Amino acid sequence: MTANLLVRNLDDEIIARLKERAMKHGRSAEAEHREILRQALINEASDTFDELAAKIRAMTPHDKKPTSSEVLLRESRDER
């Protein structure tokens, strides 16, 4: 599926530089815009599982001892 993207409120300088860059690469400003977006996003690294786990660990308080799963299961059963 192909989608359209409309970018508003660009400075005239940015538009001029986009057109210059497009001419250097022998393509239209629209094609250059697509290539810039593609390059910017294809090289963007996604977080690995380990990086995501580290972020979650950083949000967890370190001064509190974790509750064992056995205790949590017992508490859950007792609530019923």
N, C-alpha and C positions, 0 to 999 in steps of 0.2 A: 504494500500500500504506500502510495506517495502522498506526502502532506505538504502543505504550503506554510511558509513562515514569513510573517510580515514584521519588519524591524522598523520601529518609528523613532523619531526624534534623534537621528544621527547628526553629528556635527558635519558641516560642509567639508571640513578638513579630512575627516574619516572617509567620507564618500570619495573625495578626490584621491586619497591614497589607495583605496580599494580599486578604483578604476585604473590607476597607474600600475598597481601590482598585477591586475588582470591583463593589461596590455603586455607587460613583461613576460607573462606566462602564456600569451596567445589564447586567452579565453575571455568570455563575457564577464562582466562584474558579478552577475548572478552565479555563474559557474565558479568564479573565484571565491565568492562568499560560501558556497557549498563546500569547497575544498578546505577553506580555513576552518569551518565548523567540524568537518570530518577529521582533519588533522588534530585539532584541539581535543576532540572527544575520544578518538581512537587511542591516543597516547595517555589518556587519563587512566591511571591505575585504580582498580577497584580494591577495596580493603580485602585482605585475606581473612580466613577464619581466625587465625592467631591474632591479627590486628584488631578485629572486632571483639574477640574475647578479652583482649587487653583493655579496650575501651570500657567494656562492661565491668571488668574488675576494678578499674579506676573509679567507677561510679559507686562501688560498694564500700561502705565504711570499713576501715581496717581495725578499728578499736573494738569491734564487736565480734565475739566468737560465733561462727556459723552454727546453726541448729542442725543436728543430724537428721537425715531423712526418716529414720526410725521414729524419732520423737514427733516429727511433723505428721507422719502417717497415723500415729496413735492419737494425736490431738484431733486430727480430722475425723477419725472413727468415733471418738468420744463426743463430738459435736452433734452427731446424728441422734 
